[in-house]
Amino acid sequence: MKNPRPMPRIYLIEGPVGAGKSTFAASLVTRVGAAVHIALDEWFTRLFSPDRPRADLMSWYVERKTRLIDHIWRHVQSLLACGVSPVLELGLVQRQSREEFYMRAREVGVDVIVYLLQASREVRRDRVMRRNTEMGPTFSMVVPAAVFEMASDVWEEPDEVEIVENRIERISTEA
């Protein structure tokens, strides 16, 4: 008798800007097998960058990010129904947005494997500035130095309660 295909699960990769999420996701997809990488930044850039305003950027961004996460969630459910595991890179920088995501997954009864990628601010800054210049395989948009600093400042590191409750695996990408 043929072994049944394992139940799909969601792989959620989080961490501050420049922590190595896209690189890790690409590697994870090859190890998981029936998996698809979905990077919010890539989708966001393709869908919304041409309409980016010069002023009031933050409210414009937050509104579109919220809509895009809702759309990605519907896509995730379709992938799961087909037996495919999504590897998600959603930029859930605040605990509240991560908690909302965990709750969505619990409501549909799907396992979420969470990876928290960590690297020092200096290492991440160097990576982002190099990525801006090289525009290699993980490049989706230029991240100016001021945006890097702002994004790093708003990142809310998961505390021990969040880590334990959601079985978050910490991974150093410092090297």
HELIX and SHEET records of a PDB file:
HELIX    1   1 LYS A   21  VAL A   32  1                                  12    
HELIX    2   2 LEU A   40  PHE A   48  1                                   9    
HELIX    3   3 SER A   49  ASP A   51  5                                   3    
HELIX    4   4 LEU A   57  ALA A   81  1                                  25    
HELIX    5   5 ARG A   95  VAL A  108  1                                  14    
HELIX    6   6 ARG A  121  GLU A  134  1                                  14    
HELIX    7   7 ALA A  145  VAL A  154  1                                  10    
HELIX    8   8 GLU A  160  GLU A  165  1                                   6    
SHEET    1   A 5 ALA A  35  ALA A  39  0                                        
SHEET    2   A 5 SER A  85  GLU A  89  1                                        
SHEET    3   A 5 ILE A  10  GLU A  14  1                                        
SHEET    4   A 5 VAL A 112  GLN A 118  1                                        
SHEET    5   A 5 GLU A 169  SER A 172  1                                        
END                                                                             
